[in-house]
Each structure stands twice: as structure tokens, then as C-alpha cells.
Amino acid sequence: MCGSGSASSSAASISPPGPAKCSRSSGPRPRRARAAAGDAVVVVLHDLDLAAAYADRVAVLHRGRIAADGPPAGVFDDELLRRVYRRPVEVLAHPRTGAPLVLPRRAI
């Protein structure tokens, strides 16, 4: 578990893999076990495709407030993401998993 919470806290915070790793983290298996036990596991991501692929629930923040929250398929909407990120996007279903894929909309 990472962050300032105590070891007995019911929420675990995860940092995505990369150069900065939490020294108290022992890998994804204990986090999955905690989630299966009913503990909250919080991940902060800016990669919407990764969030859609693995999260049961997501929250989109806009100007410091929650603009939408719920299952990725219900939250990742073309218009909402365009408004929040100020860029045209297209949200499609992954052909195999059905998870939302967020793609930049290109001018043709």
C-alpha cells in the first residue's frame, strides 16, 4: 500500500508502473486480494484507455470537480471528454472486450 494511510486502512492507493515506485508496495497481487476482500483500491490515471480496460468505476474531473462518475462505458462519452479536454475525441468499443477506446478525432 502506498500513501499516507496506515497499514490497517481500508483503502489502498496504487501508483502506475514506472520509474517512481512506492517502497511499501509489494505488487499487484496483494492489491487485488484487498479489492476482492472489499477494500477500496484507488488509482489515479491520465490514460483513459487503461482506466477503461481495468477500472470498475471511473471519475472524470473538470476544473477541480467531478464532471461524471460511474462505469467507464457510461462515463467516457464523446461530448463530455471533448468539453473536459477541449479536444475532439471519438469513443469506440474495443472489438474484443467492449471496453471504451478514446481516440483523437482527426480532421479529414
Backbone bond lengths (Angstrom), bond angles and torsions (degrees), N, CA, C in turn:
res aa  C-N    CA-C-N  psi(-1)  N-CA   C-N-CA  omega(-1)  CA-C   N-CA-C  phi
1 M - - - 1.435 - - 1.517 108.39 -
2 C 1.328 117.41 137.42 1.456 123.49 178.27 1.509 109.41 -107.90
3 G 1.304 116.34 168.35 1.451 120.36 174.00 1.508 111.82 100.04
4 S 1.328 115.42 -169.22 1.450 119.81 -174.02 1.520 113.01 -96.17
5 G 1.325 118.35 -1.18 1.460 120.72 -179.34 1.512 111.69 -70.67
6 S 1.308 116.50 158.57 1.457 120.54 178.51 1.518 109.55 -78.28
7 A 1.313 115.99 164.42 1.461 120.84 -179.27 1.517 111.54 -62.46
8 S 1.335 117.33 -22.50 1.461 119.26 179.87 1.520 112.80 -90.99
9 S 1.327 116.88 2.26 1.461 121.03 179.98 1.521 110.44 -60.96
10 S 1.333 116.65 147.92 1.461 119.45 -179.81 1.515 112.52 -89.63
11 A 1.327 118.79 5.52 1.462 121.67 177.07 1.516 109.10 -122.68
12 A 1.323 116.23 135.44 1.461 121.50 177.29 1.513 107.94 -113.47
13 S 1.316 117.22 136.43 1.456 122.06 178.21 1.517 108.23 -106.87
14 I 1.317 117.06 135.38 1.461 121.65 -176.74 1.509 108.85 -118.95
15 S 1.316 116.98 135.57 1.452 121.39 170.93 1.517 107.26 -97.64
16 P 1.353 118.30 139.82 1.452 118.86 177.98 1.514 110.63 -63.18
17 P 1.359 117.51 155.08 1.457 119.40 -179.27 1.519 110.53 -60.75
18 G 1.295 115.89 144.89 1.453 120.30 179.71 1.509 109.31 163.01
19 P 1.337 117.12 -168.21 1.452 120.31 -175.60 1.525 113.99 -62.71
20 A 1.319 117.64 -35.81 1.461 120.00 -179.08 1.520 108.87 -92.40
21 K 1.316 116.62 106.85 1.462 120.80 179.72 1.520 109.17 -114.48
22 C 1.282 115.61 148.58 1.454 121.29 178.16 1.522 108.52 -78.53
23 S 1.317 116.81 128.64 1.463 119.64 -176.60 1.523 112.18 -70.28
24 R 1.333 117.80 -21.26 1.457 119.48 -179.99 1.520 112.34 -89.50
25 S 1.318 117.50 -4.84 1.461 121.12 -178.94 1.519 109.81 -80.48
26 S 1.303 116.32 139.01 1.459 119.44 177.79 1.523 111.39 -118.46
27 G 1.299 117.14 26.95 1.458 120.75 174.53 1.509 113.18 103.06
28 P 1.343 115.68 174.68 1.465 120.46 -174.32 1.524 114.87 -72.16
29 R 1.313 118.72 -25.32 1.471 119.27 -176.12 1.524 112.97 -60.84
30 P 1.348 119.58 -49.08 1.470 118.06 178.20 1.526 112.08 -60.62
31 R 1.344 117.99 -35.39 1.460 120.16 178.64 1.522 110.22 -65.19
32 R 1.312 116.87 -42.16 1.469 119.75 178.80 1.521 110.67 -64.67
33 A 1.313 116.74 -38.40 1.466 120.25 177.99 1.524 110.08 -64.36
34 R 1.336 116.74 -40.35 1.466 119.69 178.31 1.516 110.34 -65.24
35 A 1.329 117.14 -42.44 1.468 120.46 178.70 1.520 110.09 -62.26
36 A 1.345 117.08 -42.83 1.465 121.13 179.11 1.527 111.06 -63.57
37 A 1.330 116.62 -28.64 1.463 121.30 178.73 1.519 112.20 -80.32
38 G 1.342 116.64 -3.78 1.454 119.93 177.62 1.515 114.96 102.51
39 D 1.336 117.61 -0.98 1.462 120.25 177.57 1.530 109.59 -74.19
40 A 1.309 116.63 151.13 1.465 121.44 175.97 1.516 109.06 -78.98
41 V 1.310 116.43 137.41 1.460 122.27 175.43 1.522 106.13 -122.79
42 V 1.335 116.83 119.64 1.456 122.11 -175.58 1.519 109.46 -109.71
43 V 1.324 116.09 129.55 1.465 122.53 177.95 1.526 107.68 -126.84
44 V 1.308 117.37 133.50 1.460 121.52 176.15 1.514 107.37 -106.00
45 L 1.340 115.79 117.54 1.467 121.52 -178.58 1.518 109.81 -130.87
46 H 1.308 115.66 150.59 1.456 120.83 170.98 1.521 109.97 -109.28
47 D 1.317 117.59 -4.18 1.465 123.06 177.87 1.528 107.60 -91.36
48 L 1.324 116.24 102.28 1.462 120.34 -174.95 1.521 112.51 -66.06
49 D 1.345 117.51 -34.62 1.465 119.96 178.74 1.529 111.18 -64.89
50 L 1.321 116.75 -40.99 1.464 121.19 177.81 1.524 110.49 -65.57
51 A 1.319 116.47 -42.79 1.469 120.35 177.59 1.530 110.42 -61.47
52 A 1.338 116.65 -44.10 1.471 120.60 -179.06 1.521 111.65 -64.92
53 A 1.323 116.65 -34.59 1.461 120.43 -177.63 1.528 112.92 -71.89
54 Y 1.336 117.68 -31.29 1.467 119.26 -171.38 1.523 115.69 -118.86
55 A 1.320 118.34 -19.05 1.469 119.42 -174.56 1.523 111.73 -88.41
56 D 1.317 115.99 143.09 1.456 121.80 172.41 1.526 109.85 -81.14
57 R 1.330 114.74 -29.84 1.464 121.04 -177.73 1.518 108.09 -145.00
58 V 1.340 116.58 141.37 1.463 121.81 178.59 1.523 109.21 -130.76
59 A 1.325 115.19 158.56 1.462 121.68 172.74 1.516 107.07 -130.20
60 V 1.312 116.50 133.24 1.458 122.45 175.92 1.523 106.96 -104.18
61 L 1.331 115.58 123.74 1.456 121.05 179.67 1.524 109.69 -98.44
62 H 1.324 115.52 140.96 1.462 121.83 176.93 1.519 108.27 -140.34
63 R 1.333 115.81 117.82 1.460 121.86 -179.49 1.528 112.11 54.84
64 G 1.327 115.45 41.87 1.457 120.93 175.56 1.517 115.77 80.54
65 R 1.307 117.28 5.32 1.470 120.99 -179.92 1.525 110.11 -126.67
66 I 1.306 115.94 156.50 1.466 120.19 177.34 1.524 108.57 -76.14
67 A 1.329 115.72 116.70 1.464 121.79 178.82 1.523 110.71 -84.71
68 A 1.323 116.73 -31.48 1.469 121.97 179.14 1.520 108.57 -164.20
69 D 1.324 116.57 149.03 1.467 120.22 172.20 1.513 109.50 -150.46
70 G 1.325 114.82 152.56 1.449 121.76 -178.27 1.512 109.98 145.48
71 P 1.321 118.20 -162.70 1.468 120.90 178.29 1.536 109.95 -63.84
72 P 1.341 118.33 144.23 1.468 120.83 -177.72 1.530 113.84 -51.67
73 A 1.319 118.04 -40.76 1.472 120.31 -178.08 1.527 111.71 -64.55
74 G 1.310 118.06 -26.41 1.445 120.99 178.94 1.521 113.93 -91.11
75 V 1.328 116.59 -19.34 1.461 121.25 -175.77 1.524 112.16 -97.86
76 F 1.326 117.17 -42.06 1.464 120.28 -175.97 1.524 109.04 -78.04
77 D 1.311 114.40 94.42 1.451 123.59 -175.90 1.525 107.96 -120.61
78 D 1.343 117.19 140.14 1.465 122.31 -178.05 1.530 111.86 -48.90
79 E 1.318 117.00 -51.83 1.461 121.13 -173.95 1.526 112.15 -68.11
80 L 1.323 117.80 -43.61 1.463 120.76 179.00 1.530 110.41 -60.98
81 L 1.318 117.14 -48.36 1.464 120.36 -177.76 1.524 111.60 -67.07
82 R 1.323 117.92 -34.13 1.462 121.10 176.11 1.528 110.03 -63.41
83 R 1.314 115.96 -42.63 1.460 120.49 -179.83 1.531 111.23 -67.39
84 V 1.316 117.27 -43.72 1.463 121.50 -177.34 1.531 111.56 -69.96
85 Y 1.331 117.52 -46.85 1.471 121.13 -175.44 1.527 113.29 -94.12
86 R 1.333 117.17 -5.57 1.455 122.89 179.79 1.530 112.58 54.04
87 R 1.320 115.21 38.92 1.458 123.37 176.29 1.527 107.64 -142.95
88 P 1.325 117.38 140.62 1.469 118.54 177.28 1.531 110.83 -70.75
89 V 1.314 115.48 130.60 1.465 120.92 178.23 1.521 109.20 -131.79
90 E 1.311 113.67 164.46 1.457 121.35 175.49 1.521 106.92 -128.84
91 V 1.309 117.47 130.09 1.460 121.59 179.16 1.521 107.74 -107.36
92 L 1.329 115.07 120.48 1.467 122.37 -179.84 1.519 109.34 -120.93
93 A 1.312 116.95 157.82 1.465 121.30 174.51 1.521 109.38 -83.86
94 H 1.328 116.48 134.37 1.470 121.17 175.51 1.521 107.47 -59.38
95 P 1.339 118.29 134.04 1.470 119.73 -174.90 1.524 114.74 -63.16
96 R 1.320 118.16 -25.97 1.465 119.45 -178.29 1.521 112.80 -101.48
97 T 1.348 116.78 -42.27 1.469 119.05 -174.27 1.521 113.64 -98.35
98 G 1.329 116.85 -21.95 1.456 120.54 -176.30 1.512 113.62 83.24
99 A 1.344 118.19 -6.04 1.467 121.41 178.96 1.528 109.39 -64.95
100 P 1.317 117.36 145.80 1.465 119.21 178.97 1.527 112.17 -62.94
101 L 1.321 115.52 139.79 1.464 122.88 172.06 1.518 106.54 -116.93
102 V 1.315 116.50 127.83 1.460 121.29 -178.58 1.523 107.99 -103.48
103 L 1.331 115.91 118.58 1.460 121.59 -177.70 1.521 110.28 -122.27
104 P 1.338 116.64 144.15 1.468 117.25 174.35 1.520 109.63 -67.60
105 R 1.308 116.37 140.67 1.458 120.47 177.42 1.521 106.74 -86.92
106 R 1.327 116.17 125.98 1.468 121.35 -178.07 1.523 110.50 -99.22
107 A 1.290 114.45 142.03 1.469 119.46 174.67 1.520 107.92 -76.03
108 I 1.308 116.02 133.80 1.481 119.79 -178.91 1.507 109.63 -109.17
